[in-house]
Amino acid sequence: MSMGVPQATWPVSYDQPFNAISVSNLLKIGMPVKCWSHREELVTASTIEKAVKTLMGTTEGEEMRQRAFTLSNKIKSSVSDGGPARKEMESFISNIIE
């Protein structure tokens, strides 16, 4: 996400199914290549090609790329000097050190 590019999701195990749903349905910065509910099925080259073409060459893909870029900027701002995530981490570390 911090790189600012959309994601083609293909969950395999553990937290990946939840992350794939978050990326596709909540953040809308990606799309599934394969859904967790179909994890036992073979993924064809045409399925992968369709996902890549959607992400790279459609209006829907352009919208995802723009949202991914915007999210990337917010993440980078949050972890930079003076950003809220950076301040929280510094506060946490200072409490551990004391």
Secondary structure, DSSP 8 states (H G I E B T S, - for coil): -TT---EEE---STTHHHHHHIIIIIS-SEEESS-GGGTTS---HHHHHHHHHHHHHSHHHHHHHHHHHHHHHHHHHHHSTT-HHHHHHHHHHHHHH-
